[in-house]
Amino acid sequence: MLKRLLIIDDEEKLRKLLARIIQLEWEDYEIVQASNLKTGLHLLKQSEFDVLLCDVKLPDGNGVDFVLEAKKQQPLLEILLMTAFVQIADGVQAMKNGAFDYISKGDENNRIIPLLYKAFEKVDLAKKVLRLEAQVGKKYAFDQIIGKSKVIQEAIKLGKKVATTDATVLLLGETGTGKEVFAQSIHYASQRKGKNFVAVNCAAISKELLESELFGHVVGAFTGALKDKKGLFEEANQGTVFLDEIGEMPLDLQAKLLRVLETGEFLRVGETKPIKVDIRVIAATNRDLEQEVAEGNFRADLFYRLSVFTILLPSLKERKEDIPLLVNHFVGIHASKLNIPKPEVSENYINALQNWHWKGNIRELKNMIERSLILNENQHLSLDALPYDIQQGIQVERTNELQTLNAMEKNHIQKVLAQVKGNKAETARILGIGIATLYRKLDEYKLDKEIP
């Protein structure tokens, strides 16, 4: 992308000299000139620049003060101020206002080119970070959550509403329903999206280490604490902490977490001076926390504090109509990862997945699709690419349907027989079948013995 430089100076000869020096260094850079701050501000409002080279003393104002206005228009803009009379106070104020540097006009050849290199590098880095943040935000946007079913759309609606607040959120749902993805969506739709999102699985870390991970420790706090360490709450300051499997957190740590939620303060392990943080907490669990409270395994006060806003994430069996969408999505992802063409997905493959009982929900489905693609040997994903027990799922469903129809027929014959007080000829007439067919069905369903 073409780099753009704006020069503001009331001395035309100096402007042209600077432009010439810079063009000799970078031929593919666009240089725009202005003779006063009013024109320069107009140009900044009209189009984007990377670097501004500006005189301090101009007919219509002071370059040091202009830094604030220029930064307001273009926050990523880097500004180099030039002056014929260097003053320390001006230099200090310029840097406070956000200038990249403050230099003497006699240093054009010695300092301007190296400083411009650094300024353009800083702008490039800032833009790269901004693009990456935008990509991450897009990746975890609510719009990226797959599913059109009523239950998932209701959960998304609630997530969008709570994201604009700082309320603590409790995500409930079975294993593999996407609680961490949902937590990230809430974070990246909030005002904290530019800050850290820190996730910790409370079930994956021992009690002793979990306290240190969350709150940090000071040197000598315990054996092996050789230096001070920041905890995850400090790392996430002004951002979001996601506490997965919160139901597994030990009771004594629950009390410390409650203090953080209520006061924003905590103590590092081995320290007596509290640390203040500004964080949002999103917690998740597949446990019934109300039952855990009743059994004494979870603090009631913490439960009420965490469940300010609760969102229940549906299981796959509650949103089977979303499975075709999820399959198409994961087939595309895994085909790309495995560097193979995206295969067509057969109807019987989809049917088998819809008839399966996914205990691991979306996570299990995703892993199963990856396995299918590894085993698949053609451009069609069919039933053969699935494990035998999932293939049998369709047959079991069909068998159950037949059994259900048989049971319905048996019940209907029983009702008609009862209505006509066991008169078989009348029963056959009402059912619209021959008397021989009725006797065969009575024998098949062992109903003869039930007729008085």
C-alpha positions, 0 to 999 in steps of 0.5 A: 500500500502506498505510504502517504506523508503530509508536510505543513510549512509556510516556507515554500522553498523548505517544503519543496526541499524536504519533499525532494530529499524524501523522494530521493529516499522513497520514490513510491511515497506520496507527498502532499504539501500545505502552507498553513494549519487550516489547509493541513487540517482540511487535508487530514479530514479528507484523506488518510496519511501515515506521517505528518511533518509539521513546522511549530510556528505557522501564521495561523497557529502553533504546531505543538497545539495542532498535534492534539487536533491532528491525532483527533482526526487520525489516531494512528498518524505519527507527527514530527515537529520541526522548529528553527528555535528549539525550546525544551518546554515545547519539546516536552509538551509536544511529546505529551500531546502525542508527537513522535519527535521534536527536532531542529530544522537544521537536522534535515539531512541527519535526522529526518530520514532516520526518524521518518523510517521509524515513524513509518515502521511504527504506523505499519505496526499499529495498522497490522495490530489493528487488522489482527484485532479486527480479524480476531473480533470478526472470528469471534463475532456472534454472527460467526456462531453457526445455527438458525434454530430458535434455541441458539438464536435466543441464546445469541440474542441474550449474549448480544444484550449482555455484551454491552454491559459489564454484568457478570455472566454465567454460561450453562450447558453440557460439555462441548456446547461452545461455552468458551466460544460464546464467552469470547463473542461476548468479550469481543462485542463489549467495550473491553474488546481491545483488552485481554481475554484470559481463559482458565479451566478450573478443573485442569489445575490443582487447587494449590496452583490454581490460586497462584494462577488466578491471583499471582504470588510473591517471591518466597510465598511457597517452595519454588516461588523464586520470583514475583508472578502476576496472576491472570486477574492482573493480566486481564485488567480492563479485560475479561476473565473466563472461568471455565468449569467454575463448579470445580473450584475449591471452596476456599478459592470461591471465597477469594473470587467472591471478594474480587467480584464484590470489591475488585481487589485480591491478594497475591499469595504471600502478600498483604497489600491488596491489588485493585483490578477492573475486570469482567468475569464470565463463568461456565459450567456443565454442573447444576450449581443450585444442586451443588449449593444444596449439597454444600459444594458451592457457595450460595453467595458466589452462585447468586453473584455469578448468576446475575445474567445466566445464558443456557447453551442448548445441546445438539439434541435440542438443535438437530436442525443446525447439524447440516449447517455445522457439518458443512462448516466443519467439512470446509475447515478440516478439508482446508486443514488437511489440504484436500478438496472439499467433498460433497456430503451425502444425505445419508451421512447427514441423516446418520449424524442427526440421528446420533446422540452427541454426548460431547455435542459440537466438539464431538461432532467436529472431531467426528467430521475430521475423522471422516475426512481422514478415512474418506477415499473419494469426493463424497462423504457417505455413511461408510466414512462413519463408525459402525455404531453411528451407521447403526443409529439410522437402523435403530431409529427405523426399527423403533419407528416400525415398533411404534407403528406396530404398537399403534396398530395393536392398540387400535385393534384393542380399542375397536374390539372393546368398543364392539364387545369382542365381536370379531366380524364387526371389528374387521368391518370397522377396520376395513380388513378381511376376517382372516387378516384380523385373525392373523393379527390377533395371533401376531399380537397375542390378542386372542387371550385378551378377548373374553 
